[in-house]
Amino acid sequence: MTERIGVVGVGRMGANMARRLKDCGFPISAVFDARSQVAADLAKELGCEAPRALSRVTASSDVVITVVTDDAAMRKIYGDKRDNLLMNGAGKLFINCATISPKVHLEVQKLAARAKAESLEACMASSITQAREGTLYLMCGGEAAAFNRAKPILEKLGSSVRFVGPAGRAAIVKALVNMVMNINTAGLAEGLALGAACQLDLGMLREVFSQTGANSRVLQTDGEDMQNREHSCFFSAAHAAKDSGIALDLAKEKGLNLPLAAATKNQYDRMVKEGLGELDKSGIAELTFKGRHRAKKK
């Protein structure tokens, strides 16, 4: 029997995941978002419920996929005493896709076990387009039984689905992926900005980078956008700041000093402070190219 799926957090990623699963023949039973109109609009498109109560999402679903913004949002949907996903949760599977701290994934797994439910983290390394096309890279952590139950769903969302280990481990891997990606993005912005200041042809420079040790995935996805100041949001600067912070918190716990990660987070924090937080992460180039951005007066 095909399991009914509810989706909590239907912003750009969550909505596209719901659309993809609907296209693949999975019954979408309910969608929920803190912005009720967003959920209502998507529910109309998909032909499903948009309940105001999280407990109703669980009651109408066999599997609930969550894609929320941060630790606080995750704790709220699972731990709010008035209404949470684990009410009616016995026997249900919760697949948690947000980039949050590993300790919160562990908290959720414990809460789910108490409710006689299953929980799996399925951290995503990709963006909005891949969510719609079903080509996400998914890193999963939790119990093997939960992973095996989730696998038929995850394989329709991702072109690569990797089981990393127990709860919390996939979240650590995801934090490191984003930490390194953010460092690469900041470094590329500085390289292109210096090239522009030296009056180099940036198309030529990007081509040289692509054939040398300066090459990176970020060069492919963000290099031209940095040059052309095209920062339509696929992964926001605000999320980059948050995710670098998760990695730095892990480093602090382990007694490691990560100066590049810290400097990168400072740049993304500055973007948020300067009102640029909703630009794509490539917008960090606005801080490095000469004459592009004037800092707000204090």
LUMTITI-187754 format. One record per residue (C-alpha): residue in one letter; x, y, z. Coordinates in nm, 4 decimals. Layout:
N
   zavex         px         py         pz
       a          X          Y          Z
...
//
This chain:
298
   zavex         px         py         pz
       m     0.0000     0.0000     0.0000
       t     0.1313     0.3451    -0.0917
       e     0.1783     0.5549     0.2201
       r     0.0006     0.8881     0.2551
       i     0.2417     1.1802     0.2867
       g     0.2069     1.5072     0.4739
       v     0.4539     1.7921     0.4260
       v     0.5273     2.0515     0.6942
       g     0.7120     2.3618     0.5802
       v     0.6098     2.4326     0.2217
       g     0.8395     2.7131     0.1235
       r     1.0343     2.6823    -0.1998
       m     1.1949     2.3481    -0.1124
       g     0.9071     2.1805     0.0681
       a     0.6505     2.2808    -0.1942
       n     0.8619     2.1431    -0.4777
       m     0.9171     1.8185    -0.2901
       a     0.5411     1.7820    -0.2445
       r     0.4838     1.8506    -0.6151
       r     0.7467     1.5959    -0.7120
       l     0.5967     1.3231    -0.4922
       k     0.2481     1.3978    -0.6241
       d     0.3798     1.3628    -0.9797
       c     0.5338     1.0278    -0.8827
       g     0.1986     0.8936    -0.7689
       f     0.2267     0.9351    -0.3926
       p    -0.0921     1.0584    -0.2233
       i    -0.0243     1.3957    -0.0605
       s    -0.2665     1.4038     0.2317
       a    -0.1893     1.7416     0.3906
       v     0.0432     2.0408     0.3760
       f     0.1190     2.2834     0.6591
       d     0.3120     2.6058     0.6877
       a     0.3436     2.8793     0.9483
       r     0.2121     3.1037     0.6694
       s    -0.1343     2.9538     0.6384
       q    -0.2130     3.1122     0.3010
       v     0.0990     2.9578     0.1476
       a    -0.0196     2.6155     0.2632
       a    -0.3753     2.6831     0.1437
       d    -0.2570     2.7805    -0.2050
       l    -0.0429     2.4687    -0.2385
       a    -0.3201     2.2462    -0.1020
       k    -0.5541     2.3777    -0.3707
       e    -0.2918     2.3011    -0.6362
       l    -0.2295     1.9479    -0.5071
       g    -0.5850     1.8627    -0.4069
       c    -0.5151     1.7972    -0.0403
       e    -0.5877     1.9395     0.3049
       a    -0.4194     2.2441     0.4596
       p    -0.5046     2.1926     0.8275
       r    -0.4313     2.4589     1.0866
       a    -0.3252     2.1933     1.3410
       l    -0.0027     1.9937     1.3176
       s    -0.1716     1.7003     1.4904
       r    -0.4212     1.6871     1.2026
       v    -0.1339     1.6578     0.9514
       t    -0.0117     1.3502     1.1380
       a    -0.3596     1.2026     1.1770
       s    -0.4189     1.2165     0.8015
       s    -0.0731     1.0866     0.7032
       d     0.1420     0.7759     0.7334
       v     0.4647     0.9672     0.6643
       v     0.5330     1.3323     0.7444
       i     0.8181     1.5203     0.5750
       t     0.9373     1.8347     0.7532
       v     1.1357     2.1174     0.5942
       v     1.1557     2.3943     0.8543
       t     1.3950     2.6836     0.8995
       d     1.5921     2.6311     1.2183
       d     1.6261     2.4647     1.5591
       a     1.3506     2.6746     1.7164
       a     1.1006     2.5853     1.4435
       m     1.1906     2.2157     1.4712
       r     1.1449     2.2142     1.8475
       k     0.8099     2.3885     1.8101
       i     0.6582     2.1440     1.5614
       y     0.7605     1.8459     1.7754
       g     0.7449     1.9836     2.1278
       d     0.4700     2.2456     2.1508
       k     0.2423     2.1271     2.4323
       r    -0.0743     2.2632     2.2713
       d    -0.0257     2.1112     1.9255
       n     0.2574     1.9075     1.7738
       l     0.3273     1.6412     1.5147
       l     0.3721     1.3625     1.7669
       m     0.0105     1.3790     1.8797
       n    -0.1426     1.0844     1.6888
       g     0.2172     0.9834     1.6100
       a     0.2231     0.6127     1.6968
       g     0.3356     0.4072     1.3972
       k     0.4057     0.7126     1.1833
       l     0.7375     0.7964     1.0123
       f     0.8802     1.1480     1.0292
       i     1.1426     1.2445     0.7704
       n     1.3228     1.5638     0.8711
       c     1.5004     1.7455     0.5902
       a     1.5961     2.0825     0.7407
       t     1.9536     2.1881     0.8063
       i     1.9521     2.2145     1.1842
       s     2.1923     2.1278     1.4632
       p     2.2676     1.7586     1.5242
       k     2.1567     1.7850     1.8886
       v     1.8037     1.8814     1.7811
       h     1.7818     1.5820     1.5478
       l     1.8742     1.3680     1.8484
       e     1.6076     1.5392     2.0603
       v     1.3456     1.4708     1.7936
       q     1.4430     1.1056     1.7654
       k     1.3980     1.0625     2.1421
       l     1.0602     1.2366     2.1358
       a     0.9489     1.0222     1.8415
       a     1.0551     0.7017     2.0158
       r     0.8511     0.8011     2.3224
       a     0.5510     0.8526     2.0957
       k     0.6119     0.5083     1.9367
       a     0.6934     0.6743     1.6053
       e     0.9974     0.6577     1.3759
       s     1.2228     0.9518     1.2886
       l     1.4813     0.9900     1.0148
       e     1.6986     1.2848     0.9212
       a     1.7303     1.3271     0.5434
       c     1.9574     1.6264     0.4961
       m     1.9538     1.7797     0.1498
       a     2.2526     1.9012    -0.0513
       s     2.0940     2.0662    -0.3541
       s     1.8417     2.3383    -0.4234
       i     1.4944     2.4303    -0.5479
       t     1.5321     2.3018    -0.9036
       q     1.6633     1.9643    -0.7862
       a     1.3735     1.9323    -0.5399
       r     1.1266     1.9685    -0.8264
       e     1.3172     1.7321    -1.0564
       g     1.3834     1.4647    -0.7942
       t     1.7617     1.4962    -0.8168
       l     1.8466     1.5969    -0.4610
       y     2.1544     1.4564    -0.2856
       l     2.0222     1.3132     0.0415
       m     2.2265     1.2225     0.3481
       c     2.0290     1.0167     0.5978
       g     2.0752     0.9384     0.9643
       g     1.8722     0.7335     1.2120
       e     1.7634     0.3738     1.2567
       a     1.8141     0.1410     0.9606
       a     1.4484     0.0319     0.9768
       a     1.3308     0.3925     0.9414
       f     1.5657     0.4438     0.6486
       n     1.4410     0.1321     0.4730
       r     1.0800     0.2409     0.5191
       a     1.1578     0.5896     0.3855
       k     1.3718     0.4721     0.0942
       p     1.0965     0.4330    -0.1704
       i     0.9947     0.7950    -0.1044
       l     1.3493     0.9303    -0.0834
       e     1.4486     0.7620    -0.4092
       k     1.1839     0.9683    -0.5891
       l     1.3225     1.2877    -0.4340
       g     1.6927     1.2237    -0.4791
       s     1.9264     1.0895    -0.7439
       s     2.1620     0.9925    -0.4618
       v     2.0366     0.8667    -0.1256
       r     2.3104     0.7845     0.1241
       f     2.2707     0.6334     0.4712
       v     2.5363     0.7926     0.6925
       g     2.4676     0.6314     1.0296
       p     2.2818     0.6963     1.3559
       a     2.0755     1.0062     1.4276
       g     2.2789     1.3250     1.4247
       r     2.5509     1.1995     1.1934
       a     2.3890     1.3140     0.8681
       a     2.3334     1.6567     1.0233
       i     2.7056     1.6788     1.1004
       v     2.7944     1.5867     0.7415
       k     2.5469     1.8454     0.6088
       a     2.6917     2.1161     0.8339
       l     3.0387     2.0430     0.6973
       v     2.9140     2.0400     0.3376
       n     2.7634     2.3850     0.3809
       m     3.0594     2.5184     0.5760
       v     3.2994     2.4267     0.2947
       m     3.0553     2.5473     0.0271
       n     3.0233     2.8835     0.2026
       i     3.4020     2.9197     0.2330
       n     3.4377     2.8373    -0.1381
       t     3.1698     3.0940    -0.2241
       a     3.3399     3.3677    -0.0222
       g     3.6793     3.2823    -0.1729
       l     3.5420     3.2891    -0.5276
       a     3.3806     3.6289    -0.4663
       e     3.7134     3.7673    -0.3478
       g     3.9035     3.6208    -0.6437
       l     3.6607     3.7657    -0.8969
       a     3.6464     4.0990    -0.7153
       l     4.0251     4.1303    -0.7222
       g     4.0256     4.0307    -1.0889
       a     3.7733     4.3045    -1.1636
       a     3.9783     4.5597    -0.9684
       c     4.2799     4.4597    -1.1797
       q     4.0686     4.5148    -1.4932
       l     4.0832     4.1526    -1.6033
       d     3.8222     4.0025    -1.8313
       l     3.6122     3.8058    -1.5828
       g     3.4864     3.5593    -1.8436
       m     3.8475     3.4718    -1.9195
       l     3.9280     3.4543    -1.5485
       r     3.6419     3.2173    -1.4761
       e     3.7543     2.9932    -1.7619
       v     4.1093     2.9854    -1.6247
       f     3.9757     2.9089    -1.2766
       s     3.7745     2.6199    -1.4232
       q     4.0872     2.4587    -1.5690
       t     4.3100     2.4988    -1.2635
       g     4.3204     2.4460    -0.8901
       a     4.0752     2.7336    -0.8481
       n     3.7939     2.5200    -0.9897
       s     3.4958     2.4309    -0.7704
       r     3.1275     2.3434    -0.7923
       v     3.0550     2.6956    -0.6679
       l     3.2418     2.8368    -0.9692
       q     2.9976     2.6504    -1.1938
       t     2.6846     2.7560    -1.0072
       d     2.7717     3.1077    -0.8869
       g     3.0635     3.2489    -1.0837
       e     2.8686     3.4025    -1.3712
       d     2.6000     3.5252    -1.1297
       m     2.8627     3.7067    -0.9249
       q     2.9978     3.8700    -1.2383
       n     2.6514     3.9746    -1.3599
       r     2.5078     4.0643    -1.0180
       e     2.2313     3.8071    -1.0626
       h     2.1439     3.6909    -0.7118
       s     1.7989     3.5344    -0.7435
       c     1.7680     3.3235    -0.4327
       f     1.8230     2.9485    -0.4395
       f     2.0118     2.9346    -0.1075
       s     1.9960     3.2560     0.0911
       a     2.2772     3.4422     0.2606
       a     2.0763     3.4210     0.5834
       h     2.0712     3.0417     0.5603
       a     2.4432     3.0410     0.4801
       a     2.5094     3.2380     0.7992
       k     2.2952     2.9971     1.0018
       d     2.4616     2.6869     0.8607
       s     2.8146     2.8190     0.9077
       g     2.7124     2.8858     1.2668
       i     2.6087     2.5222     1.3152
       a     2.9532     2.4081     1.1963
       l     3.1316     2.6607     1.4182
       d     2.9325     2.5426     1.7199
       l     3.0460     2.1864     1.6448
       a     3.4059     2.3081     1.6145
       k     3.3809     2.4824     1.9498
       e     3.2513     2.1625     2.1109
       k     3.5546     1.9770     1.9717
       g     3.8069     2.2471     2.0664
       l     3.8919     2.3396     1.7058
       n     3.9699     2.6859     1.5732
       l     3.8372     2.7365     1.2184
       p     3.9388     3.0873     1.1099
       l     3.8190     3.0561     0.7497
       a     3.4772     2.9341     0.8563
       a     3.4555     3.2140     1.1127
       a     3.5554     3.4815     0.8597
       t     3.2992     3.3480     0.6114
       k     3.0226     3.3549     0.8725
       n     3.1155     3.7134     0.9553
       q     3.0668     3.8071     0.5893
       y     2.7259     3.6396     0.5711
       d     2.6251     3.7939     0.9048
       r     2.7203     4.1294     0.7576
       m     2.4956     4.0632     0.4573
       v     2.2031     4.0000     0.6922
       k     2.2826     4.3145     0.8898
       e     2.3059     4.5183     0.5684
       g     1.9666     4.3982     0.4461
       l     2.1097     4.1535     0.1915
       g     2.0188     3.8332     0.3750
       e     1.7528     3.7232     0.1278
       l     1.9884     3.7412    -0.1681
       d     2.1362     3.4146    -0.2878
       k     2.4648     3.3183    -0.1257
       s     2.6350     3.4459    -0.4448
       g     2.5369     3.7939    -0.3248
       i     2.8433     3.7881    -0.1012
       a     3.0149     3.9313    -0.4098
       e     2.8269     4.2558    -0.3434
       l     3.0473     4.3010    -0.0370
       t     3.3750     4.2303    -0.2162
       f     3.3476     4.3937    -0.5610
       k     3.4676     4.7500    -0.5424
       g     3.1906     5.0097    -0.5542
       r     2.8980     4.7674    -0.5421
       h     2.7602     4.8062    -0.1912
       r     2.7723     5.0890     0.0550
       a     2.7516     4.9862     0.4182
       k     2.4606     5.1201     0.6191
       k     2.5496     5.4131     0.8374
       k     2.5515     5.3301     1.2057
//
